[in-house]
């Protein structure tokens, strides 16, 4: 599905570059919406593929959690700078898990915190972990806009979004992906949040050796 979408995007970009001055306002607007629609569909297809491929051919390995988060922060560097966010990461325990999926999990949780920033205050994101009997409990805490209590369960469903696309960009699959990753690791994920104060996403993974 990505190939025809890429063709639409490429040709709409070509038309925009070479012929936009020959189009009236309606033609230019139509071309813009065609391009944006194809780009959004391409992101949606990629997100669905990520979701469907969770657990496929993965190997259980010892994950250096801090290294994985550092890689995520490097990939999100531009967005972090744009939002002027402060990311606080404590020394986190390592555990056996599926590396690609755990990286996706942290990337989605941190990206969400960056997107749902409260505009009147500096964003602070804190990542902690607590070793408990039989499992490790991770928290990703932010001081963003928060989530209504009646939406706590809905946000983990595929395509459930709190805000329209023109308000906050997103596909509506990131937290569903996170939940699937955690189920793969025999854990649980949940949220506690207060509107206008922030959110705390908590998840657990089994704390065990490979054997």
Beta strands, then each sheet from edge to edge (+ up, - down):
strand 1: 60-63
strand 2: 86-89
strand 3: 95-98
strand 4: 124-132
strand 5: 135-142
strand 6: 189-194
strand 7: 198-206
sheet 1: 1+ 3-
sheet 2: 2+ 4+ 5- 7+ 6-
end
